[in-house]
């Protein structure tokens, strides 16, 4: 998921790598807090030396295959002009064929699943860090849940202030975190070097083959080691592929492997398994500082998930897959520094509710992973289409590569699906609700656009009407915001028909969001002169850009249009949805939901950066 934005043009490569450590790897970097403990619980709560080797071998090779091979080597090549993430991947494939309902459905549901994951990640991360107090200060055990909730409430309450002031410390803090967990793991390995046999993949395969159903069940816990891998792909637009790869191979992967192996060494040496295995690697005098560092790391991981949800929501809005929401720019330093109140408070309510409902990281682990594993499965399905249409691979190669990843992802998803009754239904229900909203909005928006197009009139007919009717022309410029890119927009026809007045200069302006993240300035707009002092303008913006109509008009004037920008009025539509009397419209339940979303969506003048004092809303009723 896209998160905090940095300027790739001014920040040196080393700086980008450091920033990526703080933003991209927070989720996957804090997984050692709970992964092996969860795996051990699924394995029966006891670990013989042979079982410990098998379990950590599965974790190591899952990191290598799923993250290093699948995401870093292949998926990160499937960028959309440098942007990553499942929404960008969906848009990339729509460039080749715009009407692709299956691709759109896969992309939207994958995005919806990420929201489900985003609600659980802060809860399980913060809980698992604070649970270290049970070891360091057993008297604090009854307060672990309350402390976790207090931290989460503070985190969400702080979002409206922006993250520009604290974002600069994310990288250094996470660098310290990875160095510390790597050193702790190395200390465990030194004490029991026989654990290095886990690097032999046969240890993992042997465990699966000899443990039957229990071995399959364990995969659901093993998968927790790679939750957050999707962020490597999603954050490419902010850092570029090279800094992310450098951070992964240079520090993150070695630190994770060392720590997981060190935890397994502790198990092989007969260490206790009743408490959090991660904290047992730490010498007692340093335990409290480690808990504090882990808490800060999990807060950073949670912050990245939250800001990622903001960025993905904006992408969905730009692509017309989500209702317009009020977006606040919290810093002038980066376009990604935004705050979306509706997303923030909904995430907070769900996250706090999940934290209270499950109460511990052990119980939360049962709900965690299913949404991410299904998202990875959908990403692999889209990767197959990319390999065929974009990379032009032959069918056998595409099937061999993506088919292998699909089988691995399917195994993880199947193992995680066994958690549905134990809490896995929570992120799935949340994802289904979000997907229904997005799909309903898309269908309603398409129906609304068709309804508006049906009311448009040919340009020649409108010009003839102006010449034959007493329409008073007044000085100044009128800009009519419209969805139509052909004929005369209904909003202009209504203005002339009912008010019998029209400005001297008229612009019918449509904003089109492209399937690319950015649009070059020389391709920003097209201008067509329909009649003297009457122009049709189509402005093009990428799904990572914010439309700015006043700036666009200045560019149009330089293009040669005789506009009076000192005296300008913007006419924007305000639609009221009516049920289609012909019985061919949307199902009634979708119509009601869409009408509700439309009424409560953010004002279009804010979305287009229009000066409010110069905006006139034109109400109209549309049957869908």
Buried (B, 14 or more C-beta within 10 A) or exposed (E): BBBBBBEBEEBEEEBBBBBBBBBBBBBBBBBBBBBBBBBBBBBEEEBEBBBBBBBBBBBBBBBBBBBBBBBBEBBBBBBBBBBBBBBBBBBBBBBEEEEBEEBBBBBBBBBBBBBBBBBBBBBBBBBBBBBBBBBBEEEBEEEBBEBBBEBBBEBBEBBEEBBBEBBBEBBEBBBBBBEBBBBBBBBBBEBBEEBEBBBBBEBBBBBBEEBEEEBBBBBBBBBBBBBBBBBBBBBBBBBBBEBBBBBBEBBBBBBBBBBBBBBBBBBBBEBEBEBBBBBBBBEEEEBBEBBEBBBBBBBBBBBBBBBBBBBBBBBBBBBBBBBBBEBEEBBEBBBBBBBBEBBBEBBBEBBBEBBEEBBBBBBBBBBBBBBBBBBBBBBBBBBBBBBBBBEEBEEEEBBEBBEBBBEBBBBBBBBBBBBBEEBBBBBBEBBBEBBBBBBBBBBBBEBBBEBBBEBBBEBEEBBEBBEEEEBEEEEBBBBBBBBBBEBBBBBBBBBBEEEEEBBBBBBBBBBBBBBBBBBEEEEBBBBEEBEEBBBBBBBBBBBBBBBBBBEBBEBBBEEEBEBEBEBBBBBBBEBEBBBBEEEEBBEEEBBBBBBEBBEEBBBBBEBBEBEEEEBEEBEBEBBB
